[in-house]
Amino acid sequence: MHPGRRFFLVVAASLLWAFMVAAAFYRLAGVGSRTRKTEPERPLVVATRPLPLGTTLTRDSVKLRNVPDCSPTGAFHVWKMFWSGR
């Protein structure tokens, strides 16, 4: 066997092994899965366009979007204060 051919076989085998290990970890990590875990969402008021400082908010300048609720348990939410009447 020629030294060049042996080198090519070692490199090809190494690349094949690296591909197989990467694919296994990719599947193990769940990155390739088609099902997503749905997180609880909450509404958030966002601007529809850049608003200069001091702009009076109108119905056209803001909209509601649902965002994942990733706040820690027991976190303070301003809307809870307004809805509770405090």
C-alpha positions as a Markdown table, in Angstrom:
| # | Residue | x | y | z |
|---|---|---|---|---|
| 1 | Met | 0.0 | 0.0 | 0.0 |
| 2 | His | 1.4 | 3.4 | -0.9 |
| 3 | Pro | 2.0 | 6.0 | 1.9 |
| 4 | Gly | -0.3 | 8.4 | 0.0 |
| 5 | Arg | -3.1 | 5.9 | -0.1 |
| 6 | Arg | -2.7 | 5.0 | 3.5 |
| 7 | Phe | -2.9 | 8.7 | 4.5 |
| 8 | Phe | -6.0 | 9.2 | 2.4 |
| 9 | Leu | -7.7 | 6.2 | 4.1 |
| 10 | Val | -6.8 | 7.4 | 7.6 |
| 11 | Val | -8.2 | 10.9 | 6.8 |
| 12 | Ala | -11.3 | 9.5 | 5.2 |
| 13 | Ala | -11.9 | 7.1 | 8.2 |
| 14 | Ser | -11.4 | 10.0 | 10.6 |
| 15 | Leu | -13.8 | 12.2 | 8.9 |
| 16 | Leu | -16.4 | 9.5 | 8.7 |
| 17 | Trp | -16.0 | 8.8 | 12.4 |
| 18 | Ala | -16.2 | 12.5 | 13.2 |
| 19 | Phe | -19.4 | 12.8 | 11.2 |
| 20 | Met | -21.0 | 9.8 | 12.9 |
| 21 | Val | -20.1 | 11.1 | 16.4 |
| 22 | Ala | -21.4 | 14.7 | 15.6 |
| 23 | Ala | -24.7 | 13.3 | 14.2 |
| 24 | Ala | -25.2 | 11.2 | 17.3 |
| 25 | Phe | -24.6 | 14.1 | 19.7 |
| 26 | Tyr | -26.8 | 16.3 | 17.5 |
| 27 | Arg | -29.7 | 13.9 | 17.8 |
| 28 | Leu | -29.0 | 13.3 | 21.5 |
| 29 | Ala | -29.2 | 17.1 | 22.2 |
| 30 | Gly | -32.6 | 17.2 | 20.5 |
| 31 | Val | -31.6 | 19.9 | 18.0 |
| 32 | Gly | -32.8 | 17.9 | 15.1 |
| 33 | Ser | -36.2 | 17.0 | 16.6 |
| 34 | Arg | -39.2 | 18.4 | 14.9 |
| 35 | Thr | -41.4 | 18.6 | 18.1 |
| 36 | Arg | -40.9 | 21.7 | 20.2 |
| 37 | Lys | -41.8 | 22.0 | 23.8 |
| 38 | Thr | -44.4 | 24.7 | 24.1 |
| 39 | Glu | -43.6 | 27.2 | 26.8 |
| 40 | Pro | -46.3 | 29.2 | 28.6 |
| 41 | Glu | -46.7 | 32.6 | 27.0 |
| 42 | Arg | -47.8 | 36.0 | 28.2 |
| 43 | Pro | -48.9 | 39.1 | 26.3 |
| 44 | Leu | -46.4 | 42.0 | 25.9 |
| 45 | Val | -47.0 | 45.5 | 24.6 |
| 46 | Val | -44.5 | 46.4 | 21.8 |
| 47 | Ala | -44.1 | 49.4 | 19.6 |
| 48 | Thr | -45.0 | 49.1 | 16.0 |
| 49 | Arg | -42.4 | 51.6 | 14.9 |
| 50 | Pro | -39.5 | 53.5 | 16.5 |
| 51 | Leu | -41.1 | 56.1 | 18.9 |
| 52 | Pro | -39.3 | 59.3 | 19.8 |
| 53 | Leu | -39.0 | 60.3 | 23.5 |
| 54 | Gly | -42.2 | 61.9 | 24.7 |
| 55 | Thr | -44.5 | 60.4 | 22.0 |
| 56 | Thr | -48.1 | 60.0 | 23.1 |
| 57 | Leu | -49.1 | 56.4 | 22.6 |
| 58 | Thr | -52.0 | 55.6 | 20.4 |
| 59 | Arg | -53.7 | 52.4 | 19.4 |
| 60 | Asp | -51.7 | 52.5 | 16.1 |
| 61 | Ser | -48.3 | 52.9 | 17.8 |
| 62 | Val | -48.5 | 49.7 | 19.9 |
| 63 | Lys | -49.6 | 46.1 | 19.6 |
| 64 | Leu | -49.8 | 43.0 | 21.7 |
| 65 | Arg | -47.4 | 40.1 | 21.0 |
| 66 | Asn | -47.2 | 36.8 | 22.9 |
| 67 | Val | -43.8 | 36.0 | 24.2 |
| 68 | Pro | -42.4 | 33.1 | 26.2 |
| 69 | Asp | -42.9 | 33.6 | 29.9 |
| 70 | Cys | -39.3 | 33.1 | 31.1 |
| 71 | Ser | -39.5 | 35.1 | 34.2 |
| 72 | Pro | -38.4 | 33.4 | 37.5 |
| 73 | Thr | -41.1 | 32.2 | 39.9 |
| 74 | Gly | -42.2 | 35.0 | 42.2 |
| 75 | Ala | -40.9 | 37.8 | 39.9 |
| 76 | Phe | -42.7 | 41.1 | 40.1 |
| 77 | His | -45.0 | 42.0 | 37.2 |
| 78 | Val | -46.3 | 45.5 | 36.8 |
| 79 | Trp | -49.6 | 44.3 | 35.3 |
| 80 | Lys | -50.3 | 42.4 | 38.5 |
| 81 | Met | -50.1 | 45.6 | 40.4 |
| 82 | Phe | -52.6 | 47.4 | 38.1 |
| 83 | Trp | -55.1 | 44.5 | 38.0 |
| 84 | Ser | -55.1 | 44.0 | 41.7 |
| 85 | Gly | -56.0 | 47.6 | 42.3 |
| 86 | Arg | -53.0 | 48.6 | 44.4 |
